[in-house]
Every structure is written in C-alpha cells, then in structure tokens.
Amino acid sequence: LLAAAVEEFLRFDPPSQVQGRWSTRAVDLHGCTLPEDVRVLLLTGAAQRDPREYDEPDRFDIYRKIDRHLSFGFGQHLCLGKSLARQECRVAFEEILARFPDYEIDEAGRAWAHNNNVRGYAKVPMRL
C-alpha cells in the first residue's frame, strides 16, 4: 500500500500549493469566464480537495483510487523531478517503517516551515 499512500499524501497535502500562469485565450470554466491575457493563480492545494474530482476529499484514504492529481503540475508544466520525489518518499517511509515499526508522531511538536509556495514541515518529532 505504500505507493498508494505516497499518492494520497501528495493529493491530500501537496508540496506546492500555488502556481502562477498567464492566460493565452479566454476560457469558460464552471460558469465563469477567464479572460485572455490575464495573470492566473492556480490553487493546487484547493484543487486536490475538489469534490467534483474526489469523493470525500478532506478524508485521508490510502485505499483511494487516484487516477491523477496536480501535485507535480500538469501538461507542459509537469515537474521533471516527480518520479524521483515519489521514489524518495516511498524509500523514506520503507526505511522508517522497517527500523521503527511502532513509531508515533508528536503532534504537538510539529512545526511548519514558512515559505510562500512550498508547504512542508520544518520539524516532525517522533517517539520511537
């Protein structure tokens, strides 16, 4: 289940929360018109919780079938390092689980890293 868990981690709380783009043509989306030639801010974190795409999007579920998500971008803006990032995450959890199968996270001790675009923790204390 580790590969599915990695995909759910990425969907549930993507590392990149926002993407900036520029519209090249007018587009109608969900009852709104996005004009041509304007700056657009894509809220990746919100898109990953869209109930039109995911059942119960605010629930973390490693059994969820994920056909696609936007954690690494899309189309020509797809992250070149996406495969390496997935593999690093999988290997990190394999090693943690192999060495410390009964670890616990100290929820109160977690601290977010402060960054305008990338979301993640600066500190995640564990009880081994």
N, CA, C and O atoms as a printed pandas DataFrame, in Angstrom:
     atom_number atom_name residue_name chain_id  residue_number  x_coord  y_coord  z_coord
0              1         N          LEU        A               1    0.805   -1.219    0.000
1              2        CA          LEU        A               1    0.000    0.000    0.000
2              3         C          LEU        A               1    0.838    1.269    0.000
3              4         O          LEU        A               1    0.298    2.372   -0.088
4              5         N          LEU        A               2    2.156    1.120    0.098
5              6        CA          LEU        A               2    2.999    2.307    0.232
6              7         C          LEU        A               2    2.926    3.230   -0.991
7              8         O          LEU        A               2    2.901    4.452   -0.840
8              9         N          ALA        A               3    2.892    2.663   -2.180
9             10        CA          ALA        A               3    2.801    3.507   -3.381
10            11         C          ALA        A               3    1.489    4.294   -3.383
11            12         O          ALA        A               3    1.476    5.479   -3.718
12            13         N          ALA        A               4    0.388    3.640   -3.009
13            14        CA          ALA        A               4   -0.906    4.331   -2.931
14            15         C          ALA        A               4   -0.883    5.389   -1.831
15            16         O          ALA        A               4   -1.459    6.465   -1.989
16            17         N          ALA        A               5   -0.220    5.086   -0.722
17            18        CA          ALA        A               5   -0.125    6.049    0.382
18            19         C          ALA        A               5    0.644    7.288   -0.060
19            20         O          ALA        A               5    0.258    8.406    0.282
20            21         N          VAL        A               6    1.717    7.109   -0.808
21            22        CA          VAL        A               6    2.503    8.251   -1.304
22            23         C          VAL        A               6    1.621    9.137   -2.185
23            24         O          VAL        A               6    1.650   10.361   -2.058
24            25         N          GLU        A               7    0.844    8.531   -3.071
25            26        CA          GLU        A               7   -0.038    9.322   -3.936
26            27         C          GLU        A               7   -1.092   10.061   -3.118
27            28         O          GLU        A               7   -1.433   11.202   -3.433
28            29         N          GLU        A               8   -1.609    9.423   -2.077
29            30        CA          GLU        A               8   -2.603   10.086   -1.232
30            31         C          GLU        A               8   -1.962   11.196   -0.417
31            32         O          GLU        A               8   -2.581   12.241   -0.215
32            33         N          PHE        A               9   -0.733   10.998    0.059
33            34        CA          PHE        A               9   -0.009   12.086    0.740
34            35         C          PHE        A               9    0.087   13.294   -0.187
35            36         O          PHE        A               9   -0.191   14.424    0.214
36            37         N          LEU        A              10    0.483   13.038   -1.430
37            38        CA          LEU        A              10    0.661   14.126   -2.400
38            39         C          LEU        A              10   -0.661   14.809   -2.737
39            40         O          LEU        A              10   -0.709   16.030   -2.878
40            41         N          ARG        A              11   -1.728   14.033   -2.866
41            42        CA          ARG        A              11   -3.041   14.613   -3.146
42            43         C          ARG        A              11   -3.562   15.402   -1.949
43            44         O          ARG        A              11   -4.060   16.518   -2.102
44            45         N          PHE        A              12   -3.448   14.830   -0.784
45            46        CA          PHE        A              12   -4.037   15.401    0.418
46            47         C          PHE        A              12   -3.360   16.704    0.841
47            48         O          PHE        A              12   -4.027   17.636    1.290
48            49         N          ASP        A              13   -2.063   16.767    0.700
49            50        CA          ASP        A              13   -1.321   17.953    1.132
50            51         C          ASP        A              13   -0.129   18.167    0.200
51            52         O          ASP        A              13    1.007   17.865    0.565
52            53         N          PRO        A              14   -0.387   18.688   -1.007
53            54        CA          PRO        A              14    0.680   18.805   -1.999
54            55         C          PRO        A              14    1.787   19.766   -1.555
55            56         O          PRO        A              14    1.515   20.755   -0.874
56            57         N          PRO        A              15    3.024   19.476   -1.938
57            58        CA          PRO        A              15    4.141   20.327   -1.531
58            59         C          PRO        A              15    4.083   21.721   -2.141
59            60         O          PRO        A              15    4.520   22.687   -1.516
60            61         N          SER        A              16    3.557   21.834   -3.335
61            62        CA          SER        A              16    3.419   23.140   -3.980
62            63         C          SER        A              16    1.942   23.516   -3.963
63            64         O          SER        A              16    1.120   22.826   -4.566
64            65         N          GLN        A              17    1.603   24.595   -3.283
65            66        CA          GLN        A              17    0.206   24.971   -3.085
66            67         C          GLN        A              17   -0.340   25.896   -4.170
67            68         O          GLN        A              17   -1.546   25.912   -4.414
68            69         N          VAL        A              18    0.516   26.654   -4.812
69            70        CA          VAL        A              18    0.048   27.610   -5.816
70            71         C          VAL        A              18    0.980   27.605   -7.027
71            72         O          VAL        A              18    2.178   27.344   -6.913
72            73         N          GLN        A              19    0.403   27.896   -8.176
73            74        CA          GLN        A              19    1.159   28.008   -9.426
74            75         C          GLN        A              19    0.690   29.268  -10.139
75            76         O          GLN        A              19   -0.507   29.549  -10.181
76            77         N          GLY        A              20    1.608   30.013  -10.689
77            78        CA          GLY        A              20    1.257   31.204  -11.457
78            79         C          GLY        A              20    1.300   30.917  -12.947
79            80         O          GLY        A              20    2.214   30.246  -13.429
80            81         N          ARG        A              21    0.326   31.417  -13.671
81            82        CA          ARG        A              21    0.265   31.256  -15.124
82            83         C          ARG        A              21   -0.269   32.551  -15.738
83            84         O          ARG        A              21   -0.630   33.491  -15.030
84            85         N          TRP        A              22   -0.312   32.576  -17.067
85            86        CA          TRP        A              22   -0.850   33.697  -17.825
86            87         C          TRP        A              22   -1.781   33.106  -18.876
87            88         O          TRP        A              22   -1.374   32.225  -19.633
88            89         N          SER        A              23   -3.014   33.575  -18.932
89            90        CA          SER        A              23   -3.962   33.004  -19.898
90            91         C          SER        A              23   -3.609   33.442  -21.317
91            92         O          SER        A              23   -3.267   34.600  -21.552
92            93         N          THR        A              24   -3.695   32.518  -22.245
93            94        CA          THR        A              24   -3.383   32.818  -23.649
94            95         C          THR        A              24   -4.644   32.982  -24.485
95            96         O          THR        A              24   -4.591   33.456  -25.620
96            97         N          ARG        A              25   -5.788   32.583  -23.909
97            98        CA          ARG        A              25   -7.076   32.736  -24.589
98            99         C          ARG        A              25   -8.176   32.743  -23.533
99           100         O          ARG        A              25   -7.957   32.312  -22.401
100          101         N          ALA        A              26   -9.346   33.228  -23.899
101          102        CA          ALA        A              26  -10.492   33.210  -22.987
102          103         C          ALA        A              26  -10.970   31.768  -22.817
103          104         O          ALA        A              26  -11.014   31.001  -23.779
104          105         N          VAL        A              27  -11.324   31.412  -21.588
105          106        CA          VAL        A              27  -11.771   30.051  -21.294
106          107         C          VAL        A              27  -12.956   30.120  -20.342
107          108         O          VAL        A              27  -12.935   30.890  -19.382
108          109         N          ASP        A              28  -13.995   29.319  -20.598
109          110        CA          ASP        A              28  -15.135   29.203  -19.687
110          111         C          ASP        A              28  -14.928   27.975  -18.811
111          112         O          ASP        A              28  -14.772   26.862  -19.313
112          113         N          LEU        A              29  -14.928   28.187  -17.497
113          114        CA          LEU        A              29  -14.755   27.103  -16.533
114          115         C          LEU        A              29  -15.787   27.215  -15.429
115          116         O          LEU        A              29  -15.826   28.211  -14.705
116          117         N          HIS        A              30  -16.612   26.211  -15.300
117          118        CA          HIS        A              30  -17.560   26.119  -14.184
118          119         C          HIS        A              30  -18.413   27.377  -14.028
119          120         O          HIS        A              30  -18.620   27.860  -12.915
120          121         N          GLY        A              31  -18.906   27.904  -15.153
121          122        CA          GLY        A              31  -19.794   29.052  -15.103
122          123         C          GLY        A              31  -19.099   30.399  -15.024
123          124         O          GLY        A              31  -19.766   31.425  -14.890
124          125         N          CYS        A              32  -17.774   30.421  -15.106
125          126        CA          CYS        A              32  -17.017   31.675  -15.075
126          127         C          CYS        A              32  -16.150   31.764  -16.325
127          128         O          CYS        A              32  -15.694   30.752  -16.857
128          129         N          THR        A              33  -15.933   32.983  -16.778
129          130        CA          THR        A              33  -15.062   33.182  -17.934
130          131         C          THR        A              33  -13.734   33.760  -17.475
131          132         O          THR        A              33  -13.682   34.798  -16.816
132          133         N          LEU        A              34  -12.685   33.082  -17.829
133          134        CA          LEU        A              34  -11.330   33.560  -17.585
134          135         C          LEU        A              34  -10.913   34.308  -18.843
135          136         O          LEU        A              34  -10.805   33.691  -19.903
136          137         N          PRO        A              35  -10.672   35.622  -18.765
137          138        CA          PRO        A              35  -10.349   36.392  -19.967
138          139         C          PRO        A              35   -8.978   36.026  -20.543
139          140         O          PRO        A              35   -8.146   35.414  -19.874
140          141         N          GLU        A              36   -8.775   36.409  -21.775
141          142        CA          GLU        A              36   -7.475   36.240  -22.420
142          143         C          GLU        A              36   -6.491   37.256  -21.837
143          144         O          GLU        A              36   -6.869   38.368  -21.470
144          145         N          ASP        A              37   -5.225   36.850  -21.760
145          146        CA          ASP        A              37   -4.122   37.745  -21.414
146          147         C          ASP        A              37   -4.222   38.339  -20.005
147          148         O          ASP        A              37   -4.056   39.543  -19.809
148          149         N          VAL        A              38   -4.498   37.459  -19.020
149          150        CA          VAL        A              38   -4.519   37.893  -17.618
150          151         C          VAL        A              38   -3.676   36.919  -16.782
151          152         O          VAL        A              38   -3.481   35.761  -17.150
152          153         N          ARG        A              39   -3.192   37.421  -15.662
153          154        CA          ARG        A              39   -2.478   36.567  -14.717
154          155         C          ARG        A              39   -3.477   35.658  -14.015
155          156         O          ARG        A              39   -4.586   36.071  -13.677
156          157         N          VAL        A              40   -3.061   34.407  -13.802
157          158        CA          VAL        A              40   -3.924   33.424  -13.162
158          159         C          VAL        A              40   -3.132   32.751  -12.043
159          160         O          VAL        A              40   -1.980   32.359  -12.228
160          161         N          LEU        A              41   -3.760   32.624  -10.896
161          162        CA          LEU        A              41   -3.152   31.906   -9.783
162          163         C          LEU        A              41   -3.912   30.601   -9.608
163          164         O          LEU        A              41   -5.097   30.603   -9.273
164          165         N          LEU        A              42   -3.233   29.498   -9.834
165          166        CA          LEU        A              42   -3.837   28.175   -9.691
166          167         C          LEU        A              42   -3.608   27.697   -8.263
167          168         O          LEU        A              42   -2.464   27.617   -7.813
168          169         N          LEU        A              43   -4.666   27.383   -7.557
169          170        CA          LEU        A              43   -4.562   26.945   -6.167
170          171         C          LEU        A              43   -4.537   25.422   -6.132
171          172         O          LEU        A              43   -5.570   24.774   -5.966
172          173         N          THR        A              44   -3.348   24.863   -6.290
173          174        CA          THR        A              44   -3.162   23.419   -6.350
174          175         C          THR        A              44   -3.709   22.729   -5.109
175          176         O          THR        A              44   -4.373   21.697   -5.206
176          177         N          GLY        A              45   -3.427   23.304   -3.940
177          178        CA          GLY        A              45   -3.903   22.702   -2.701
178          179         C          GLY        A              45   -5.412   22.587   -2.664
179          180         O          GLY        A              45   -5.945   21.584   -2.189
180          181         N          ALA        A              46   -6.113   23.602   -3.160
181          182        CA          ALA        A              46   -7.577   23.565   -3.202
182          183         C          ALA        A              46   -8.070   22.585   -4.260
183          184         O          ALA        A              46   -9.047   21.871   -4.034
184          185         N          ALA        A              47   -7.414   22.545   -5.396
185          186        CA          ALA        A              47   -7.825   21.631   -6.473
186          187         C          ALA        A              47   -7.757   20.174   -6.016
187          188         O          ALA        A              47   -8.572   19.350   -6.431
188          189         N          GLN        A              48   -6.798   19.866   -5.173
189          190        CA          GLN        A              48   -6.638   18.493   -4.685
190          191         C          GLN        A              48   -7.761   18.095   -3.731
191          192         O          GLN        A              48   -7.907   16.918   -3.402
192          193         N          ARG        A              49   -8.553   19.068   -3.287
193          194        CA          ARG        A              49   -9.681   18.787   -2.382
194          195         C          ARG        A              49  -11.028   19.043   -3.079
195          196         O          ARG        A              49  -12.046   19.232   -2.414
196          197         N          ASP        A              50  -11.027   19.048   -4.401
197          198        CA          ASP        A              50  -12.233   19.329   -5.173
198          199         C          ASP        A              50  -13.181   18.127   -5.133
199          200         O          ASP        A              50  -12.817   17.047   -5.598
200          201         N          PRO        A              51  -14.396   18.296   -4.583
201          202        CA          PRO        A              51  -15.323   17.166   -4.507
202          203         C          PRO        A              51  -15.831   16.702   -5.874
203          204         O          PRO        A              51  -16.397   15.614   -5.979
204          205         N          ARG        A              52  -15.640   17.509   -6.919
205          206        CA          ARG        A              52  -16.005   17.050   -8.268
206          207         C          ARG        A              52  -15.016   16.011   -8.772
207          208         O          ARG        A              52  -15.326   15.248   -9.686
208          209         N          GLU        A              53  -13.838   15.979   -8.184
209          210        CA          GLU        A              53  -12.791   15.042   -8.606
210          211         C          GLU        A              53  -12.605   13.891   -7.621
211          212         O          GLU        A              53  -12.295   12.771   -8.027
212          213         N          TYR        A              54  -12.795   14.163   -6.318
213          214        CA          TYR        A              54  -12.516   13.157   -5.290
214          215         C          TYR        A              54  -13.697   13.022   -4.332
215          216         O          TYR        A              54  -14.189   14.020   -3.806
216          217         N          ASP        A              55  -14.149   11.792   -4.106
217          218        CA          ASP        A              55  -15.157   11.548   -3.073
218          219         C          ASP        A              55  -14.530   11.816   -1.711
219          220         O          ASP        A              55  -13.396   11.413   -1.456
220          221         N          GLU        A              56  -15.256   12.484   -0.852
221          222        CA          GLU        A              56  -14.783   12.820    0.486
222          223         C          GLU        A              56  -13.342   13.348    0.442
223          224         O          GLU        A              56  -12.442   12.743    1.025
224          225         N          PRO        A              57  -13.127   14.460   -0.239
225          226        CA          PRO        A              57  -11.765   14.937   -0.483
226          227         C          PRO        A              57  -10.983   15.342    0.760
227          228         O          PRO        A              57   -9.753   15.387    0.719
228          229         N          ASP        A              58  -11.661   15.636    1.857
229          230        CA          ASP        A              58  -10.962   16.044    3.085
230          231         C          ASP        A              58  -10.603   14.858    3.973
231          232         O          ASP        A              58  -10.070   15.034    5.068
232          233         N          ARG        A              59  -10.896   13.650    3.497
233          234        CA          ARG        A              59  -10.551   12.443    4.253
234          235         C          ARG        A              59   -9.284   11.839    3.645
235          236         O          ARG        A              59   -9.204   11.631    2.435
236          237         N          PHE        A              60   -8.298   11.561    4.496
237          238        CA          PHE        A              60   -7.066   10.893    4.059
238          239         C          PHE        A              60   -7.360    9.405    3.944
239          240         O          PHE        A              60   -7.769    8.779    4.921
240          241         N          ASP        A              61   -7.156    8.826    2.752
241          242        CA          ASP        A              61   -7.532    7.435    2.500
242          243         C          ASP        A              61   -6.523    6.778    1.565
243          244         O          ASP        A              61   -6.520    7.047    0.363
244          245         N          ILE        A              62   -5.669    5.917    2.114
245          246        CA          ILE        A              62   -4.653    5.280    1.271
246          247         C          ILE        A              62   -5.250    4.210    0.353
247          248         O          ILE        A              62   -4.549    3.675   -0.506
248          249         N          TYR        A              63   -6.530    3.895    0.524
249          250        CA          TYR        A              63   -7.205    2.952   -0.379
250          251         C          TYR        A              63   -7.903    3.675   -1.531
251          252         O          TYR        A              63   -8.496    3.036   -2.400
252          253         N          ARG        A              64   -7.831    4.993   -1.535
253          254        CA          ARG        A              64   -8.472    5.796   -2.582
254          255         C          ARG        A              64   -7.838    5.479   -3.934
255          256         O          ARG        A              64   -6.616    5.385   -4.044
256          257         N          LYS        A              65   -8.669    5.315   -4.961
257          258        CA          LYS        A              65   -8.155    5.141   -6.318
258          259         C          LYS        A              65   -7.903    6.525   -6.900
259          260         O          LYS        A              65   -8.834    7.306   -7.098
260          261         N          ILE        A              66   -6.650    6.817   -7.167
261          262        CA          ILE        A              66   -6.274    8.122   -7.709
262          263         C          ILE        A              66   -5.792    7.930   -9.141
263          264         O          ILE        A              66   -4.751    7.322   -9.388
264          265         N          ASP        A              67   -6.567    8.458  -10.074
265          266        CA          ASP        A              67   -6.181    8.370  -11.481
266          267         C          ASP        A              67   -5.191    9.467  -11.849
267          268         O          ASP        A              67   -4.313    9.279  -12.691
268          269         N          ARG        A              68   -5.356   10.628  -11.193
269          270        CA          ARG        A              68   -4.466   11.759  -11.460
270          271         C          ARG        A              68   -4.600   12.767  -10.331
271          272         O          ARG        A              68   -5.614   12.818   -9.635
272          273         N          HIS        A              69   -3.579   13.549  -10.169
273          274        CA          HIS        A              69   -3.631   14.697   -9.278
274          275         C          HIS        A              69   -2.671   15.741   -9.815
275          276         O          HIS        A              69   -1.933   15.484  -10.766
276          277         N          LEU        A              70   -2.681   16.904   -9.214
277          278        CA          LEU        A              70   -1.919   18.024   -9.745
278          279         C          LEU        A              70   -0.700   18.379   -8.898
279          280         O          LEU        A              70   -0.128   19.456   -9.066
280          281         N          SER        A              71   -0.299   17.500   -8.000
281          282        CA          SER        A              71    0.787   17.820   -7.070
282          283         C          SER        A              71    2.094   18.179   -7.767
283          284         O          SER        A              71    2.891   18.945   -7.224
284          285         N          PHE        A              72    2.322   17.647   -8.945
285          286        CA          PHE        A              72    3.547   17.944   -9.687
286          287         C          PHE        A              72    3.260   18.713  -10.967
287          288         O          PHE        A              72    4.059   18.683  -11.903
288          289         N          GLY        A              73    2.122   19.402  -11.013
289          290        CA          GLY        A              73    1.776   20.167  -12.200
290          291         C          GLY        A              73    1.007   19.324  -13.197
291          292         O          GLY        A              73    0.482   18.261  -12.865
292          293         N          PHE        A              74    0.951   19.821  -14.439
293          294        CA          PHE        A              74    0.186   19.139  -15.477
294          295         C          PHE        A              74    0.673   19.603  -16.840
295          296         O          PHE        A              74    1.111   20.743  -16.996
296          297         N          GLY        A              75    0.595   18.725  -17.816
297          298        CA          GLY        A              75    0.944   19.078  -19.191
298          299         C          GLY        A              75    2.389   19.527  -19.324
299          300         O          GLY        A              75    3.293   18.885  -18.787
300          301         N          GLN        A              76    2.612   20.626  -20.036
301          302        CA          GLN        A              76    3.978   21.100  -20.259
302          303         C          GLN        A              76    4.614   21.632  -18.984
303          304         O          GLN        A              76    5.822   21.864  -18.942
304          305         N          HIS        A              77    3.817   21.825  -17.952
305          306        CA          HIS        A              77    4.334   22.321  -16.676
306          307         C          HIS        A              77    4.480   21.188  -15.654
307          308         O          HIS        A              77    4.417   21.428  -14.448
308          309         N          LEU        A              78    4.671   19.979  -16.128
309          310        CA          LEU        A              78    4.844   18.825  -15.254
310          311         C          LEU        A              78    6.271   18.793  -14.704
311          312         O          LEU        A              78    7.234   18.956  -15.454
312          313         N          CYS        A              79    6.401   18.585  -13.411
313          314        CA          CYS        A              79    7.706   18.592  -12.746
314          315         C          CYS        A              79    8.609   17.475  -13.271
315          316         O          CYS        A              79    8.205   16.313  -13.309
316          317         N          LEU        A              80    9.813   17.824  -13.670
317          318        CA          LEU        A              80   10.762   16.820  -14.156
318          319         C          LEU        A              80   11.224   15.875  -13.049
319          320         O          LEU        A              80   11.615   14.740  -13.324
320          321         N          GLY        A              81   11.182   16.337  -11.805
321          322        CA          GLY        A              81   11.651   15.519  -10.695
322          323         C          GLY        A              81   10.578   14.696  -10.019
323          324         O          GLY        A              81   10.816   14.140   -8.947
324          325         N          LYS        A              82    9.389   14.600  -10.625
325          326        CA          LYS        A              82    8.262   13.922   -9.979
326          327         C          LYS        A              82    8.551   12.463   -9.651
327          328         O          LYS        A              82    8.177   11.997   -8.575
328          329         N          SER        A              83    9.195   11.741  -10.533
329          330        CA          SER        A              83    9.476   10.321  -10.279
330          331         C          SER        A              83   10.485   10.157   -9.154
331          332         O          SER        A              83   10.337    9.270   -8.314
332          333         N          LEU        A              84   11.495   10.991   -9.129
333          334        CA          LEU        A              84   12.485   10.939   -8.053
334          335         C          LEU        A              84   11.839   11.294   -6.713
335          336         O          LEU        A              84   12.108   10.640   -5.706
336          337         N          ALA        A              85   10.995   12.318   -6.694
337          338        CA          ALA        A              85   10.321   12.718   -5.449
338          339         C          ALA        A              85    9.450   11.592   -4.919
339          340         O          ALA        A              85    9.450   11.323   -3.718
340          341         N          ARG        A              86    8.709   10.929   -5.799
341          342        CA          ARG        A              86    7.872    9.794   -5.376
342          343         C          ARG        A              86    8.736    8.670   -4.806
343          344         O          ARG        A              86    8.420    8.102   -3.761
344          345         N          GLN        A              87    9.819    8.357   -5.496
345          346        CA          GLN        A              87   10.698    7.284   -5.036
346          347         C          GLN        A              87   11.343    7.631   -3.699
347          348         O          GLN        A              87   11.435    6.770   -2.825
348          349         N          GLU        A              88   11.791    8.873   -3.521
349          350        CA          GLU        A              88   12.391    9.290   -2.253
350          351         C          GLU        A              88   11.397    9.162   -1.105
351          352         O          GLU        A              88   11.754    8.709   -0.018
352          353         N          CYS        A              89   10.163    9.556   -1.343
353          354        CA          CYS        A              89    9.126    9.458   -0.316
354          355         C          CYS        A              89    8.866    7.990    0.040
355          356         O          CYS        A              89    8.795    7.633    1.216
356          357         N          ARG        A              90    8.727    7.159   -0.969
357          358        CA          ARG        A              90    8.471    5.730   -0.738
358          359         C          ARG        A              90    9.617    5.092    0.031
359          360         O          ARG        A              90    9.382    4.377    1.005
360          361         N          VAL        A              91   10.856    5.339   -0.392
361          362        CA          VAL        A              91   12.025    4.758    0.271
362          363         C          VAL        A              91   12.142    5.265    1.707
363          364         O          VAL        A              91   12.459    4.488    2.608
364          365         N          ALA        A              92   11.894    6.544    1.931
365          366        CA          ALA        A              92   11.966    7.088    3.292
366          367         C          ALA        A              92   10.983    6.367    4.208
367          368         O          ALA        A              92   11.344    5.976    5.318
368          369         N          PHE        A              93    9.745    6.191    3.753
369          370        CA          PHE        A              93    8.763    5.502    4.589
370          371         C          PHE        A              93    9.079    4.017    4.741
371          372         O          PHE        A              93    8.847    3.452    5.810
372          373         N          GLU        A              94    9.598    3.376    3.708
373          374        CA          GLU        A              94   10.008    1.967    3.844
374          375         C          GLU        A              94   11.062    1.824    4.931
375          376         O          GLU        A              94   10.983    0.919    5.763
376          377         N          GLU        A              95   12.038    2.708    4.926
377          378        CA          GLU        A              95   13.124    2.623    5.903
378          379         C          GLU        A              95   12.653    2.956    7.321
379          380         O          GLU        A              95   13.042    2.290    8.280
380          381         N          ILE        A              96   11.823    3.979    7.448
381          382        CA          ILE        A              96   11.287    4.329    8.774
382          383         C          ILE        A              96   10.475    3.165    9.329
383          384         O          ILE        A              96   10.641    2.782   10.487
384          385         N          LEU        A              97    9.593    2.601    8.499
385          386        CA          LEU        A              97    8.746    1.501    8.965
386          387         C          LEU        A              97    9.553    0.235    9.271
387          388         O          LEU        A              97    9.214   -0.505   10.194
388          389         N          ALA        A              98   10.611   -0.017    8.507
389          390        CA          ALA        A              98   11.442   -1.197    8.763
390          391         C          ALA        A              98   12.217   -1.056   10.071
391          392         O          ALA        A              98   12.365   -2.018   10.826
392          393         N          ARG        A              99   12.701    0.135   10.324
393          394        CA          ARG        A              99   13.527    0.337   11.521
394          395         C          ARG        A              99   12.703    0.641   12.771
395          396         O          ARG        A              99   13.052    0.221   13.874
396          397         N          PHE        A             100   11.609    1.374   12.584
397          398        CA          PHE        A             100   10.775    1.806   13.715
398          399         C          PHE        A             100    9.309    1.490   13.419
399          400         O          PHE        A             100    8.537    2.414   13.163
400          401         N          PRO        A             101    8.903    0.238   13.445
401          402        CA          PRO        A             101    7.531   -0.112   13.060
402          403         C          PRO        A             101    6.459    0.448   13.992
403          404         O          PRO        A             101    5.295    0.539   13.603
404          405         N          ASP        A             102    6.829    0.821   15.200
405          406        CA          ASP        A             102    5.843    1.303   16.166
406          407         C          ASP        A             102    6.051    2.773   16.533
407          408         O          ASP        A             102    5.760    3.171   17.662
408          409         N          TYR        A             103    6.545    3.580   15.605
409          410        CA          TYR        A             103    6.790    4.989   15.925
410          411         C          TYR        A             103    5.469    5.747   16.082
411          412         O          TYR        A             103    4.422    5.320   15.595
412          413         N          GLU        A             104    5.552    6.863   16.763
413          414        CA          GLU        A             104    4.416    7.781   16.890
414          415         C          GLU        A             104    4.911    9.189   16.604
415          416         O          GLU        A             104    6.051    9.533   16.914
416          417         N          ILE        A             105    4.051    9.995   16.016
417          418        CA          ILE        A             105    4.369   11.400   15.756
418          419         C          ILE        A             105    3.923   12.228   16.955
419          420         O          ILE        A             105    2.805   12.066   17.445
420          421         N          ASP        A             106    4.787   13.106   17.424
421          422        CA          ASP        A             106    4.437   14.052   18.483
422          423         C          ASP        A             106    3.700   15.207   17.820
423          424         O          ASP        A             106    4.314   16.188   17.401
424          425         N          GLU        A             107    2.378   15.083   17.729
425          426        CA          GLU        A             107    1.546   16.060   17.017
426          427         C          GLU        A             107    1.759   17.486   17.522
427          428         O          GLU        A             107    1.818   18.428   16.732
428          429         N          ALA        A             108    1.873   17.638   18.830
429          430        CA          ALA        A             108    2.019   18.977   19.413
430          431         C          ALA        A             108    3.369   19.607   19.069
431          432         O          ALA        A             108    3.498   20.831   19.087
432          433         N          GLY        A             109    4.370   18.791   18.758
433          434        CA          GLY        A             109    5.701   19.309   18.477
434          435         C          GLY        A             109    5.976   19.635   17.023
435          436         O          GLY        A             109    7.054   20.126   16.688
436          437         N          ARG        A             110    5.004   19.365   16.153
437          438        CA          ARG        A             110    5.216   19.663   14.728
438          439         C          ARG        A             110    5.322   21.170   14.510
439          440         O          ARG        A             110    4.672   21.958   15.197
440          441         N          ALA        A             111    6.146   21.553   13.548
441          442        CA          ALA        A             111    6.291   22.969   13.195
442          443         C          ALA        A             111    6.365   23.091   11.679
443          444         O          ALA        A             111    7.144   22.396   11.027
444          445         N          TRP        A             112    5.551   23.975   11.129
445          446        CA          TRP        A             112    5.553   24.202    9.685
446          447         C          TRP        A             112    6.752   25.056    9.279
447          448         O          TRP        A             112    7.158   25.963   10.007
448          449         N          ALA        A             113    7.305   24.757    8.119
449          450        CA          ALA        A             113    8.319   25.620    7.508
450          451         C          ALA        A             113    7.570   26.800    6.878
451          452         O          ALA        A             113    6.480   26.619    6.337
452          453         N          HIS        A             114    8.132   27.977    6.943
453          454        CA          HIS        A             114    7.470   29.160    6.389
454          455         C          HIS        A             114    8.033   29.455    5.008
455          456         O          HIS        A             114    9.218   29.751    4.853
456          457         N          ASN        A             115    7.161   29.368    4.005
457          458        CA          ASN        A             115    7.534   29.591    2.624
458          459         C          ASN        A             115    6.266   30.019    1.890
459          460         O          ASN        A             115    5.176   29.550    2.217
460          461         N          ASN        A             116    6.392   30.887    0.923
461          462        CA          ASN        A             116    5.218   31.375    0.200
462          463         C          ASN        A             116    4.584   30.346   -0.722
463          464         O          ASN        A             116    3.386   30.427   -0.990
464          465         N          ASN        A             117    5.346   29.387   -1.212
465          466        CA          ASN        A             117    4.816   28.481   -2.220
466          467         C          ASN        A             117    4.903   27.014   -1.824
467          468         O          ASN        A             117    3.999   26.244   -2.149
468          469         N          VAL        A             118    5.935   26.612   -1.151
469          470        CA          VAL        A             118    6.138   25.198   -0.840
470          471         C          VAL        A             118    5.670   24.924    0.573
471          472         O          VAL        A             118    6.037   25.640    1.505
472          473         N          ARG        A             119    4.861   23.888    0.737
473          474        CA          ARG        A             119    4.296   23.539    2.031
474          475         C          ARG        A             119    5.015   22.316    2.579
475          476         O          ARG        A             119    5.233   21.339    1.863
476          477         N          GLY        A             120    5.375   22.378    3.834
477          478        CA          GLY        A             120    6.021   21.241    4.478
478          479         C          GLY        A             120    6.387   21.577    5.900
479          480         O          GLY        A             120    6.240   22.714    6.350
480          481         N          TYR        A             121    6.859   20.587    6.587
481          482        CA          TYR        A             121    7.224   20.754    7.994
482          483         C          TYR        A             121    8.702   21.082    8.138
483          484         O          TYR        A             121    9.540   20.579    7.390
484          485         N          ALA        A             122    9.004   21.920    9.097
485          486        CA          ALA        A             122   10.386   22.172    9.490
486          487         C          ALA        A             122   10.797   21.161   10.561
487          488         O          ALA        A             122   11.976   20.842   10.714
488          489         N          LYS        A             123    9.795   20.662   11.302
489          490        CA          LYS        A             123   10.079   19.753   12.400
490          491         C          LYS        A             123    8.907   18.791   12.589
491          492         O          LYS        A             123    7.753   19.213   12.672
492          493         N          VAL        A             124    9.217   17.488   12.657
493          494        CA          VAL        A             124    8.220   16.455   12.932
494          495         C          VAL        A             124    8.851   15.494   13.945
495          496         O          VAL        A             124    9.463   14.499   13.560
496          497         N          PRO        A             125    8.700   15.793   15.242
497          498        CA          PRO        A             125    9.295   14.913   16.250
498          499         C          PRO        A             125    8.570   13.564   16.319
499          500         O          PRO        A             125    7.349   13.481   16.190
500          501         N          MET        A             126    9.363   12.522   16.524
501          502        CA          MET        A             126    8.820   11.157   16.608
502          503         C          MET        A             126    9.190   10.526   17.946
503          504         O          MET        A             126   10.254   10.780   18.511
504          505         N          ARG        A             127    8.274    9.697   18.428
505          506        CA          ARG        A             127    8.566    8.856   19.597
506          507         C          ARG        A             127    8.813    7.460   19.053
507          508         O          ARG        A             127    7.961    6.888   18.373
508          509         N          LEU        A             128    9.994    6.910   19.360
509          510        CA          LEU        A             128   10.381    5.605   18.807
510          511         C          LEU        A             128   10.216    4.498   19.826
511          512         O          LEU        A             128   10.496    3.337   19.527
